[in-house]
Amino acid sequence: MNALILSAVSGVLMMFAGLAFKDGRTVRTIALVLLVAVVAGTVAELAGYQFFNINTRGMMVFDRFALLFTFVAAACTFAFFALSGRDMENVGLHLSDYFALIFFILVGIVLSASFKSLLILFLGIEIISIPLYILTGSDKRSLKSNEAALKYFLMGAFSTGLMLMGIALLYGASGTFMTTAMNLGAAEKVSVLAITGMLLLLFSLSFKVSAAPFHFWTPDVYDGAPTVFTSFMATVVKAAGFIAFLRLFDDAFSGIAPQWKTTVALIAGITLFIGNLTAVFQQSVKRMLAYSSIAQAGFMMLAVYSLTADAKEGLILYAAAYSLATIGIFAVLVKMDDYSFEGFNGLARQEPVVAGALVVFLLSLAGIPLTAGFLSKLYMLKATVQGGSLGLAIFAVLMAAVSVYYYFRLIQAMYFKDNHGVTALPVTPAFKSGLVLLAAVTILLGIFPGLLTSWLYF
């Protein structure tokens, strides 16, 4: 509850900050201070100090799983603000409004992580989505940005319709919106209404997290949106979608697992295959990262398939590892004029610190040992085997091996190819320090994952 109230108040304060302050540096500083308050409030609630006591009548539960993910989301958002806040000024004139919208997205993330009612799930997903439509089209000078926003809005509206229909059918089947009170598996035969409603919610949430075959919007929207906002969309927002996914299926549908496990396994397998295979053929690093985010969604879908304790721990760790690495890569990408692989040629000679940090992020995304990405993938594979599908786990390992190719292709460009008249990156010592810190956290979580996952229990 602390993070929910503080994020909402911070969003409102940022709207008024735009009227009071015109200097971008001041606005960024205010945003960082407010976000520190959100992070501190979440840590305080994890420690047992709840500042706001509001009766949600059971529609929301701020358990350790919800609070820990809220902390991860807020901390990764802080890293995003610190590294890319200055680049947000280049998108348009309304810097404070961009920060306000991101704070409102955090409100939706808290709702999506802590819901116990389908109504709160719907509100959370929509509070996340609507500001994203605006941020996607925030670069008014770019036709690609306008096209991406329109495509995202139309496809998002369609998936919202599916979600509402699914919620209506589930209410008709169970007589309640509360996910823990549905008892869909109590009857000998599951009703057609319940199965149809469950499938509609499955398809709608698959769209929100860009799982195949509901991923077609992702490359165009990620490529067309301003790069600085693509970073946030592809990381914290995607992870929040999977937290909602896992919570919904664990609370409401775990009793009817035989009716959906095969479908979820197929979606996970197709997502891994399409994401990795299409990423191999991309010539733009930004578009490659869009397709690789689809592949990463396939790995996170394995947690929904298994619904074990390892799946929950792994999803929290995956959210942190994937978000930190991708935010770091996009923070460098947004400062470059050339988004192609050739644009990274010789970067190691020009900026050795930046290139070294990028190597750590890429190794983590590829799942190489001693990085957080390796252990998070290992958690997912272990959970998948526990969930009853050794074949799916083996297929995921093969797809992870494919991903090594396109991640190492970027490392090859930085270290083994010469640059031809490439201008120096506009990076400051503070920016380099931020990248090094993110890389250090990525390695630290890869060696000591308990620093994060133990918060689920203590």
C-alpha positions as CSV (number, residue, x, y, z in Angstrom):
1,M,0.0,0.0,0.0
2,N,2.9,2.4,0.7
3,A,4.1,2.2,-2.9
4,L,0.6,2.5,-4.3
5,I,-0.2,5.8,-2.5
6,L,3.3,7.2,-2.8
7,S,3.4,6.5,-6.6
8,A,0.0,8.1,-7.1
9,V,1.0,11.2,-5.1
10,S,4.3,11.4,-6.9
11,G,2.6,11.4,-10.3
12,V,0.3,14.3,-9.3
13,L,3.3,16.2,-7.9
14,M,5.2,15.7,-11.1
15,M,2.3,17.2,-13.1
16,F,2.5,20.4,-11.0
17,A,6.3,20.4,-11.0
18,G,6.1,21.1,-14.7
19,L,4.2,24.3,-14.0
20,A,6.6,25.4,-11.3
21,F,9.9,24.5,-12.8
22,K,11.0,24.8,-16.4
23,D,14.6,23.6,-15.9
24,G,15.0,19.9,-16.9
25,R,17.7,19.2,-14.3
26,T,15.4,20.3,-11.5
27,V,12.5,18.2,-12.8
28,R,14.7,15.1,-13.0
29,T,16.0,15.7,-9.5
30,I,12.4,15.9,-8.1
31,A,11.5,12.7,-10.0
32,L,14.5,10.9,-8.5
33,V,13.7,12.1,-5.0
34,L,10.1,11.0,-5.3
35,L,11.1,7.6,-6.6
36,V,13.5,7.1,-3.8
37,A,10.5,7.7,-1.5
38,V,8.6,5.0,-3.3
39,V,11.5,2.6,-3.0
40,A,11.9,3.4,0.7
41,G,8.2,3.0,1.3
42,T,8.3,-0.4,-0.3
43,V,11.3,-1.5,1.8
44,A,9.6,-0.2,4.9
45,E,6.5,-2.3,4.2
46,L,8.6,-5.3,3.6
47,A,10.0,-4.7,7.0
48,G,6.5,-4.5,8.5
49,Y,5.9,-0.7,8.5
50,Q,2.7,0.2,6.6
51,F,2.2,3.9,6.5
52,F,-1.3,3.8,5.1
53,N,-4.0,1.5,6.5
54,I,-6.8,1.3,3.9
55,N,-9.4,-1.5,3.9
56,T,-9.4,-3.0,0.4
57,R,-12.0,-5.6,1.4
58,G,-9.8,-8.4,0.3
59,M,-9.5,-7.2,-3.3
60,M,-5.8,-6.5,-2.8
61,V,-3.3,-8.4,-0.7
62,F,0.2,-6.9,-0.1
63,D,2.0,-10.1,0.6
64,R,5.8,-10.6,0.3
65,F,5.6,-11.7,-3.3
66,A,3.7,-8.5,-4.4
67,L,5.9,-6.3,-2.2
68,L,9.2,-7.8,-3.4
69,F,8.2,-7.4,-7.1
70,T,7.1,-3.8,-6.3
71,F,10.6,-3.2,-4.9
72,V,12.2,-4.7,-8.0
73,A,10.0,-2.6,-10.3
74,A,10.6,0.7,-8.4
75,A,14.4,0.0,-8.1
76,C,14.7,-0.7,-11.9
77,T,12.6,2.4,-12.6
78,F,15.1,4.4,-10.5
79,A,18.0,2.9,-12.6
80,F,16.0,4.0,-15.7
81,F,15.5,7.5,-14.4
82,A,19.2,7.8,-13.4
83,L,20.6,6.6,-16.7
84,S,18.0,7.8,-19.2
85,G,16.3,10.7,-17.5
86,R,18.4,13.3,-19.4
87,D,17.6,11.7,-22.8
88,M,13.8,12.0,-22.1
89,E,14.3,15.8,-22.7
90,N,15.1,15.1,-26.3
91,V,11.7,13.5,-27.0
92,G,9.6,16.6,-26.4
93,L,8.9,19.7,-24.3
94,H,6.8,18.0,-21.6
95,L,9.5,16.3,-19.4
96,S,7.6,16.5,-16.2
97,D,4.5,14.9,-17.8
98,Y,6.6,12.0,-19.0
99,F,7.8,11.4,-15.4
100,A,4.2,11.7,-14.2
101,L,3.0,9.1,-16.6
102,I,5.7,6.7,-15.5
103,F,4.7,7.2,-11.9
104,F,1.1,6.4,-12.8
105,I,2.3,3.3,-14.6
106,L,3.9,2.3,-11.3
107,V,0.5,2.6,-9.7
108,G,-0.8,0.1,-12.2
109,I,2.1,-2.2,-11.6
110,V,1.4,-2.3,-7.8
111,L,-2.3,-3.1,-8.6
112,S,-1.3,-5.9,-11.0
113,A,1.1,-7.4,-8.5
114,S,-1.3,-7.4,-5.5
115,F,-4.8,-8.0,-6.9
116,K,-7.2,-10.6,-5.5
117,S,-10.1,-9.5,-7.6
118,L,-10.5,-9.5,-11.4
119,L,-11.7,-6.0,-11.2
120,I,-8.4,-4.8,-9.7
121,L,-6.5,-6.8,-12.3
122,F,-8.4,-5.0,-15.1
123,L,-7.8,-1.6,-13.5
124,G,-4.1,-2.4,-13.0
125,I,-3.6,-3.5,-16.6
126,E,-5.4,-0.5,-18.0
127,I,-3.6,2.0,-15.7
128,I,-0.4,0.5,-17.1
129,S,-1.5,0.6,-20.7
130,I,-3.1,4.0,-21.2
131,P,0.0,6.0,-20.2
132,L,2.1,3.7,-22.5
133,Y,-0.1,4.6,-25.5
134,I,0.8,8.3,-24.8
135,L,4.5,7.7,-24.2
136,T,4.7,5.6,-27.4
137,G,3.4,8.6,-29.5
138,S,5.1,11.3,-27.5
139,D,7.6,12.1,-30.3
140,K,5.1,14.2,-32.4
141,R,7.8,14.9,-35.1
142,S,8.2,11.2,-35.9
143,L,5.7,9.4,-38.2
144,K,7.0,6.1,-36.9
145,S,6.1,7.1,-33.3
146,N,2.6,8.2,-34.3
147,E,2.1,5.0,-36.2
148,A,3.3,2.9,-33.3
149,A,1.0,4.6,-30.9
150,L,-2.0,4.1,-33.1
151,K,-1.2,0.4,-33.7
152,Y,-0.5,-0.1,-30.0
153,F,-3.8,1.6,-29.0
154,L,-5.9,-0.4,-31.5
155,M,-4.4,-3.7,-30.6
156,G,-4.5,-2.9,-26.9
157,A,-8.2,-2.0,-27.1
158,F,-8.9,-5.3,-28.8
159,S,-7.1,-7.3,-26.1
160,T,-8.9,-5.3,-23.4
161,G,-12.2,-6.4,-24.9
162,L,-11.0,-10.0,-24.7
163,M,-10.1,-9.4,-21.0
164,L,-13.5,-7.9,-20.2
165,M,-15.4,-10.7,-21.9
166,G,-13.3,-13.3,-20.1
167,I,-14.0,-11.6,-16.7
168,A,-17.7,-11.5,-17.5
169,L,-17.7,-15.2,-18.4
170,L,-15.8,-16.2,-15.2
171,Y,-18.2,-14.2,-13.1
172,G,-21.1,-16.0,-14.8
173,A,-19.4,-19.4,-14.0
174,S,-18.4,-18.7,-10.4
175,G,-20.6,-15.8,-9.2
176,T,-17.6,-13.9,-7.9
177,F,-14.8,-11.6,-9.0
178,M,-12.5,-12.8,-6.2
179,T,-9.8,-15.0,-7.7
180,T,-9.3,-17.2,-4.5
181,A,-13.0,-17.8,-4.1
182,M,-13.9,-19.2,-7.6
183,N,-13.2,-22.9,-6.8
184,L,-13.4,-23.8,-10.5
185,G,-11.9,-27.2,-9.9
186,A,-14.4,-28.2,-7.2
187,A,-17.0,-29.6,-9.6
188,E,-16.5,-32.9,-11.4
189,K,-16.8,-31.2,-14.8
190,V,-15.5,-27.6,-15.4
191,S,-18.2,-25.5,-17.1
192,V,-17.8,-24.2,-20.6
193,L,-18.2,-20.7,-19.3
194,A,-15.2,-21.1,-17.0
195,I,-12.9,-22.6,-19.6
196,T,-13.9,-20.0,-22.2
197,G,-13.3,-17.1,-19.7
198,M,-10.0,-18.6,-18.7
199,L,-8.9,-18.9,-22.3
200,L,-9.9,-15.3,-23.1
201,L,-7.9,-14.0,-20.1
202,L,-4.9,-16.2,-21.2
203,F,-5.0,-14.7,-24.7
204,S,-5.4,-11.1,-23.4
205,L,-2.5,-11.3,-21.0
206,S,-0.4,-13.1,-23.7
207,F,-0.9,-10.0,-25.8
208,K,0.1,-7.7,-22.9
209,V,3.4,-9.6,-22.4
210,S,4.0,-10.0,-26.2
211,A,3.9,-13.8,-26.1
212,A,3.5,-15.5,-29.5
213,P,1.3,-15.7,-31.5
214,F,0.0,-12.5,-30.0
215,H,3.3,-10.7,-30.4
216,F,2.9,-9.0,-33.9
217,W,2.5,-5.5,-32.4
218,T,5.8,-5.7,-30.4
219,P,8.6,-5.1,-33.0
220,D,6.8,-2.2,-34.7
221,V,5.7,-0.5,-31.5
222,Y,9.1,-1.0,-29.8
223,D,10.9,0.2,-32.9
224,G,8.6,3.2,-33.5
225,A,8.4,4.4,-29.9
226,P,11.1,6.8,-28.7
227,T,14.0,4.6,-27.7
228,V,14.2,6.0,-24.2
229,F,10.6,4.8,-23.5
230,T,11.1,1.5,-25.3
231,S,13.6,0.7,-22.6
232,F,10.9,1.0,-19.9
233,M,8.2,-0.7,-21.9
234,A,10.3,-3.8,-22.7
235,T,11.5,-4.3,-19.1
236,V,9.5,-3.2,-16.0
237,V,6.1,-3.2,-17.8
238,K,6.7,-6.6,-19.3
239,A,7.8,-8.1,-16.0
240,A,4.7,-6.7,-14.3
241,G,2.5,-8.4,-16.9
242,F,4.0,-11.7,-16.0
243,I,3.6,-11.1,-12.3
244,A,-0.1,-10.5,-12.9
245,F,-0.2,-13.6,-15.2
246,L,1.4,-15.8,-12.5
247,R,-0.8,-14.5,-9.7
248,L,-4.0,-15.0,-11.7
249,F,-3.3,-18.5,-12.7
250,D,-2.0,-19.5,-9.3
251,D,-5.0,-18.1,-7.4
252,A,-7.9,-18.8,-9.8
253,F,-6.9,-21.5,-12.3
254,S,-4.5,-23.8,-10.4
255,G,-7.4,-26.2,-9.7
256,I,-8.1,-26.7,-13.4
257,A,-4.5,-27.0,-14.6
258,P,-5.1,-29.9,-17.0
259,Q,-7.4,-27.6,-19.0
260,W,-4.8,-25.0,-19.7
261,K,-1.3,-26.5,-19.2
262,T,-0.9,-27.7,-22.7
263,T,-2.0,-24.4,-24.2
264,V,0.5,-22.4,-22.0
265,A,3.3,-24.9,-22.9
266,L,2.5,-24.3,-26.6
267,I,2.5,-20.5,-26.2
268,A,5.8,-20.7,-24.3
269,G,7.4,-22.9,-26.9
270,I,6.2,-20.9,-29.9
271,T,7.3,-17.7,-28.2
272,L,10.8,-19.0,-27.6
273,F,11.1,-20.2,-31.2
274,I,9.7,-17.1,-33.0
275,G,11.5,-14.6,-30.7
276,N,15.0,-16.2,-31.1
277,L,14.8,-17.2,-34.7
278,T,13.6,-13.8,-35.9
279,A,16.1,-12.0,-33.7
280,V,18.9,-13.8,-35.5
281,F,18.1,-12.0,-38.9
282,Q,17.7,-8.4,-37.6
283,Q,20.2,-5.7,-38.7
284,S,19.0,-3.1,-36.2
285,V,20.1,-3.6,-32.6
286,K,16.9,-1.9,-31.4
287,R,14.7,-4.3,-33.4
288,M,16.9,-7.2,-32.4
289,L,16.2,-6.3,-28.7
290,A,12.5,-6.1,-29.5
291,Y,12.5,-9.7,-30.8
292,S,14.8,-10.9,-28.0
293,S,12.3,-9.5,-25.5
294,I,9.7,-11.8,-27.1
295,A,12.2,-14.7,-26.6
296,Q,12.7,-13.6,-22.9
297,A,8.9,-13.6,-22.6
298,G,8.9,-17.3,-23.6
299,F,11.3,-18.1,-20.7
300,M,9.1,-16.1,-18.2
301,M,6.0,-18.0,-19.5
302,L,7.6,-21.1,-18.1
303,A,6.8,-19.8,-14.6
304,V,3.1,-19.6,-15.5
305,Y,3.3,-23.1,-16.8
306,S,4.8,-24.6,-13.6
307,L,3.4,-22.4,-10.7
308,T,5.9,-23.8,-8.2
309,A,7.8,-22.0,-5.5
310,D,10.9,-22.1,-7.7
311,A,8.8,-20.4,-10.4
312,K,7.9,-17.5,-8.1
313,E,11.5,-17.1,-7.0
314,G,12.8,-17.4,-10.5
315,L,10.3,-14.9,-11.9
316,I,11.3,-12.3,-9.3
317,L,15.0,-12.9,-10.1
318,Y,14.3,-12.9,-13.9
319,A,12.4,-9.6,-13.7
320,A,15.4,-8.0,-11.9
321,A,18.1,-9.6,-14.2
322,Y,16.3,-8.9,-17.5
323,S,15.2,-5.4,-16.5
324,L,18.6,-4.2,-15.3
325,A,20.5,-5.6,-18.3
326,T,18.0,-4.3,-20.9
327,I,17.8,-0.8,-19.3
328,G,21.6,-0.6,-19.4
329,I,21.8,-1.6,-23.1
330,F,19.0,0.9,-24.1
331,A,20.7,3.6,-22.1
332,V,23.7,3.3,-24.4
333,L,21.6,2.7,-27.5
334,V,19.6,5.9,-27.1
335,K,22.9,8.0,-27.2
336,M,23.9,6.5,-30.5
337,D,23.0,7.9,-34.0
338,D,23.3,4.5,-35.7
339,Y,21.2,1.7,-34.3
340,S,22.7,-0.9,-36.6
341,F,25.3,-3.5,-35.5
342,E,27.8,-1.5,-37.5
343,G,27.2,1.5,-35.3
344,F,28.8,-0.5,-32.4
345,N,32.0,-1.3,-34.4
346,G,35.1,-0.4,-32.3
347,L,33.1,0.8,-29.3
348,A,35.5,-1.1,-27.0
349,R,38.4,1.1,-28.1
350,Q,36.5,4.3,-28.0
351,E,34.6,3.7,-24.7
352,P,36.1,0.6,-22.9
353,V,34.1,1.1,-19.7
354,V,30.8,1.3,-21.6
355,A,31.6,-1.7,-23.8
356,G,32.6,-3.7,-20.7
357,A,29.3,-3.0,-19.0
358,L,27.4,-3.9,-22.2
359,V,29.3,-7.2,-22.3
360,V,28.0,-8.1,-18.8
361,F,24.4,-7.1,-19.8
362,L,24.6,-9.2,-23.0
363,L,26.0,-12.2,-21.2
364,S,23.2,-12.0,-18.6
365,L,20.6,-11.9,-21.3
366,A,22.2,-14.9,-23.0
367,G,22.2,-16.8,-19.7
368,I,26.0,-17.2,-19.2
369,P,27.1,-18.4,-15.7
370,L,28.1,-15.9,-13.0
371,T,25.4,-13.5,-14.2
372,A,21.8,-13.1,-12.8
373,G,20.4,-14.1,-16.2
374,F,22.0,-17.6,-15.9
375,L,20.5,-18.3,-12.5
376,S,17.1,-16.9,-13.4
377,K,16.9,-19.2,-16.5
378,L,18.1,-22.1,-14.3
379,Y,15.2,-21.4,-11.9
380,M,12.8,-21.4,-14.8
381,L,14.1,-24.7,-16.2
382,K,14.0,-26.4,-12.8
383,A,10.4,-25.2,-12.3
384,T,9.5,-26.5,-15.8
385,V,10.8,-30.0,-15.0
386,Q,9.0,-29.9,-11.6
387,G,5.8,-28.9,-13.5
388,G,6.0,-32.1,-15.6
389,S,7.6,-31.2,-18.9
390,L,11.2,-32.2,-19.4
391,G,10.8,-31.8,-23.2
392,L,9.8,-28.1,-22.8
393,A,12.8,-27.5,-20.6
394,I,15.2,-29.1,-23.2
395,F,13.6,-27.0,-26.0
396,A,14.1,-23.8,-23.9
397,V,17.8,-24.7,-23.5
398,L,18.2,-25.1,-27.2
399,M,16.5,-21.8,-27.8
400,A,18.8,-20.1,-25.3
401,A,21.8,-21.5,-27.2
402,V,20.4,-19.8,-30.4
403,S,20.2,-16.5,-28.5
404,V,23.9,-16.6,-27.8
405,Y,24.5,-16.0,-31.5
406,Y,22.8,-12.6,-31.8
407,Y,24.0,-11.3,-28.4
408,F,27.6,-12.3,-29.2
409,R,27.3,-10.7,-32.6
410,L,27.1,-7.3,-30.8
411,I,30.1,-8.2,-28.6
412,Q,32.0,-9.1,-31.8
413,A,31.1,-5.7,-33.3
414,M,32.4,-3.8,-30.2
415,Y,35.7,-5.8,-29.8
416,F,36.7,-7.3,-33.1
417,K,35.6,-4.7,-35.8
418,D,37.0,-1.3,-36.6
419,N,35.0,1.8,-36.5
420,H,35.2,4.2,-39.5
421,G,34.8,7.8,-38.4
422,V,32.3,7.1,-35.6
423,T,31.8,10.1,-33.4
424,A,32.4,9.8,-29.6
425,L,29.4,8.9,-27.4
426,P,28.1,11.8,-25.3
427,V,28.6,10.0,-22.0
428,T,29.6,11.5,-18.7
429,P,31.6,10.0,-15.9
430,A,28.3,9.7,-13.8
431,F,26.7,7.8,-16.7
432,K,29.6,5.4,-16.8
433,S,29.5,4.9,-13.1
434,G,25.8,4.1,-13.3
435,L,26.5,1.4,-16.0
436,V,29.3,-0.1,-13.9
437,L,27.0,-0.2,-10.9
438,L,24.2,-2.0,-12.9
439,A,26.8,-4.5,-14.2
440,A,28.0,-5.1,-10.7
441,V,24.5,-5.7,-9.4
442,T,23.9,-8.1,-12.3
443,I,27.0,-10.1,-11.4
444,L,26.2,-9.9,-7.6
445,L,22.7,-11.4,-8.1
446,G,24.3,-14.1,-10.3
447,I,26.5,-15.2,-7.5
448,F,24.3,-14.5,-4.5
449,P,20.6,-14.7,-5.7
450,G,19.5,-15.0,-2.1
451,L,20.2,-11.3,-1.6
452,L,16.9,-10.8,-3.5
453,T,14.9,-14.1,-3.3
454,S,15.3,-14.5,0.5
455,W,13.1,-11.4,1.0
456,L,10.2,-13.7,-0.1
457,Y,10.5,-15.5,3.2
458,F,12.1,-13.3,5.8
